[in-house]
Amino acid sequence: MKKDQYLSGFRVTRKQKISELKAILYELQHEKSGAQLVWLDRAEQNKTFCVSFKTIPENDSGVFHIMEHSVLNGSKKYTVKEPFAELLKSSVNTFLNAMTFNDKTMYPVASRNESDFFNLVDVYLDAVFQPKVLEDPNIFYQEGWHYSFDENGEPSYQGVVFNEMKGAASTLNRKAHTELDKLLFPESCYRFDSGGDPDYITDLTYDDFKKAHSKYYHPSNAYFFLDGDLPLEQLLEKLDREYLSHYMRKDHNFDLPFQKPRSGEATHYYEIGEDEDLQNKCRLSLAGIICSWEEIEKQYAVKILCDALAGTNESPLKKIILDKGLAQDFEMYLSDGIAQPWIGLEAQNTSEEKFDEIKETIFSTLTDIADRGINKADLLASLNQLYFQELDPDEPRGVILAITAMHSWLYGGDPELYFSPAQQFEALREKIDSSYYEDLLREVLLENNNLVELQSLPSQTYGTEREAREAEKLAYEKSLWSENEKKSLIDAQQELQVWQQSADSKEDLATVPSLTLDDLAEEPEYLQTTVAEMDGMTVLSHPAPIKGLVYLKLYFDISDAAFEDLAQLNFMTELMGNLGTSKRDAEELQREVKTHIGNLNFSLLPVPDYEDSGRCKIFYVVTCSVLENETQGAIDLIAEIVRETVFDDAYRANAYLLQIREILRQASNSSAHAFGIMRVKGHYSAAAAAIEASSGFSFILWLKEFIADFNAKWGQFIAWAKRFQQQMFGGERLTVSVSGYSVAEASKMIAATFPAGAARHKEYAEYSVSYPKQEATIIPAAVSYACMACDTRPANGNFSGEWLVVNRILTLEYLWNKIRVQGGAYGCGFSIDKSAKCVFYSYRDPQPWNSLDSYRKSAAFLKEFAEKESNFDRFIIGAVSGLDPQLSHKKQVDIADLWYFTGTTAEKTLLVRRELMATNTGDLLRLSRILETSIRENAVCVVGPAAVIKTEELSLIDIW
């Protein structure tokens, strides 16, 4: 393909080699419609397609977020109610989603199967250009918002996006970021919440929604991105013939106005529990616009600055804030991916009376640092770590590249600008020995007179005030309705319910393209693992995709650890690498790690026994990614950290306790379903009990008790930690996983560094929980999360491939309709693990009690569905997709290692696949009976606001 060549209405405008991606970039433009297209031609079998639109919000109604949801609910060609859900059932996609950003909306799909790829592309093209929502307002009402009337005729607001954003608005991190955008960009679209503010979502009308689609969803405003080894000419011909040739180029002015930086300040409130202490719950944020999108070197430099100055508790600015007791945590960061990136500084968990001293300390400390010079070794360490992250990409790579291209392409720039960072890093490395970073610090902060200030203050009444505000708005709207208008709204709700409960016809379902079972690969793909006994250790080795990059994992078997020690073991993993050792202090240690190791992580890994749920293995895991020439140094540092960390530093340890608690506070609000799932599954296996004890609500409760009585408990912890160090980190307990390095050399290095030590005195851990099976916890939020688990083995249930089909049927055919479509929750699901334990969950759910009722009726639905349907191919195909995800090499190694520890073989995996693909009516009826029996003995955990939680039915977990 050459420049100025014409292909199906497209003209090739550019051809560019990109060495770092081993790709050739082609830019094309569709002459008639004005659509732009980029293709990264590279040897990648996972094909990616993405169509994006510049979408500039004009208010806080979340119109483009609602549009992102709505266009995927049927189109001119694909007339089912939810083609998106149908694709989830019947595609082997490796990515299928859509995302709304501050100034753009993106629709990416990916698949390794070419036929499937074209199916996905066609459904998405028809969805964005010919959506059914423009003719059927029920889709807008369901996905956006509508009035819902109770039996007394009293109205409330409902809608998927409405409930999603009520949950999102409950988290301080998101709320503070949104308020900062308002301060920084008072004249730009960034001042609006593109996801939608629940207070304003209900102001959006259906007519305004349709006008927004007409204005922005046009090929002249479309950015098509393709990645991978794909038949370009065939795809271009399809784009032109079926869509783009039907549009004329349209002049539009969607340029973002440049926001002149300005100062400003504001105060906002966020919700905490009614019984929570107000002390040290404030946050002070400072922020300032620093550059334009095309200044890529400056953006990387600011990231390096942020990490060098505040990346760890030992970094100079963060350290002085913590040492002076001004805040429990401090952060510096760059907010990028927009037209005008900005720098942010946040003092977290502080008090209002300390705000002035915090600001004075920040600027006096930074002035002193700029005058004395930033530590060159710190700058080099931060640069090395940031560059390593660029070398070690995650998956799905094509989708990440699509998003990255838009960082410049959306604003009229070169889509490859952010694809080749090596030259920027080389230039930034050379500038370490100059005054560049000190000058940059002065420019973006010390001499920047246009910083904004945001004060985030806690409120015990914010939740009730929010509810009162919503009730007042509803009452006012109700007062304006005539009887006929109210009747019309009630009729509209009833019509919506009838539409939601109606089934797609066979004719409509037939419009959705699908693969056949013959299109599926018969055997799964998996990472090869070679197992060898070397130097007294078991060594697992895997092939590596990136030359010169080494992945190293050290698994210390600590299955003789007591159950009551798991929480403090998890805390120990947080301290390692953050406290000093007998050889160097924490500051020097962290500098060494950043300089020489790309990634270093300490964690606990409970490994289930699939045959005996009452027992498991527990590993203390050290994970390391490193350049090949740094391997020996990395092993030496790991040994120093795990065996010689000095735990006597009560001050630093207490700081980490408080920071971990705040991270979990935010997580237990924004992702409460994850904690609920851990809680209910903990009843049914030793491994799940270990996960909950070390990472779930039990860990939060342990932190709460430790912090409340720190002085008394700290001495006990030190004594325990020292004993653990002496006993648990010997070669006798060690299994090593290596990828990208000589196995023999790595084995010798590790064996020499970790002598045998004490052997474990138990082969397996046997854990169980003692908390109640029916529980709830209250969080300061506007929506809820409902989780339920059960064990199928007492009903003669065992894991097999047929259960994966049940997973798809219950999640996408039953729960999706009951809980998401009809109930208004943002998400829901069912899953079963290889120990035959089932779990149900809902996410940002306005009706958690209805969801629990739906879970209890799931077996009856499965039975009815199996008796009514005769062909389950689409669910089988979707289930196969779940067996073959697109994973980064690191995650492939994790899975391969887990296979080894659980005794999972290629033969067993192939058997599951064959069972799955042979699933029939009899199988589903048999499993429905097992589920019906099993679910009678269940565990429940509901997480939500106080107004929703029924404490008379559930035991309350007081986590805060």
SULQUIGI-V668274 format. One line per field, one symbol per residue. ss: DSSP state (h for helix, s for strand, l for the rest). burial: 1 if it has 24 or more other ideal C-beta (glycine too) atoms within 12 Angstrom, else 0. Layout:
ss: ???
burial: ???
//
This chain:
ss: lllllssllssssssssshhhlsssssssslllllsssssssllllssssssssllllllllhhhhhhhhllllslllllllhhhhhhhhllllssllsslllssssssssllhhhhhhhhhhhhhhhhlshhhllhhhhhhhllsssslllllsssslhhhhhhhhhlllhhhhhhhhhhhhhllllhhhllllllhhhhllllhhhhhhhhhhhllhhhssssssllllhhhhhhhhhhhlhhhlllllllllllllllllssssssssllllllllllssssssssllllllhhhhhhhhhhhhhhhlllllhhhhhhhhlllllsssssssllllllssssssssslhhhhhhhhhhhhhhhhhhhhhlllhhhhhhhhhhhhhhhhlllllhhhhhhhhhhhhhllllllllllllhhhhhhhhhhhhllhhhhhhhhhhhlllllssssssssllhhhhhhhhhhhhhhhhhhhllhhhhhhhhhhhhhhhhhhhllllhhhhlllllllhhhllllllllllsssssllssssssllllllssssssssslllllhhhhhhhhhhhhhlllllsllllhhhhhhhhhhhllsssssssssslllllllsssssssssssshhhhhhhhhhhhhhhhhsllllhhhhhhhhhhhhhhhhhhhhhlhhhhhhhhhhllllhhhhhhhhhhlhhhhhhhhhhhhlhhhhhhhhhhhhhhhhhhhllhhhsssssslllhhhhhhhhhhhlllllllllllsllllllllssssslllllsssssssslhhhllllllhhhhhhhhhhhhhhhhhhhhlllllssssssllllssssssslsllhhhhhhhhhlhhhhhhhhhhhllllhhhhhhhhhhhlllllhhhhhhhhhhhhhhlllhhhhhhhhhhhhlllhhhhhhhhhhhhhhlllsssssssllllllllllssllll
burial: 000000111111110101011011111111111111111111010111111111111101111111111111111111111111111111111111111111111111111111111111111111111111110111111111111110000011111111111111111111111111111110011111111111111111010011011011111111111111010100110111011100100000010100101001010111111001000111111111111110111111111111111111111111111100011111111111111111111111111001100110111011001100011101111111111101111011111111111111111001111111100110011011000111011011110101111111111001100110010011000000000000001101100110110001000010111110101100011110101001111111110111001111111111111010111111111111111110000110111111111111111111111100101111111111111101111111111111111110100111111111111111111111111111111111111111111111111111110110000011001001100110111111111111111010111111101100100100011110101011111111111111111111100011111111111111111111111111111111111111111111111111111111011111101110110010011111111111111111110111111111110100001001111110100011111101110110011111111101100001011011
//
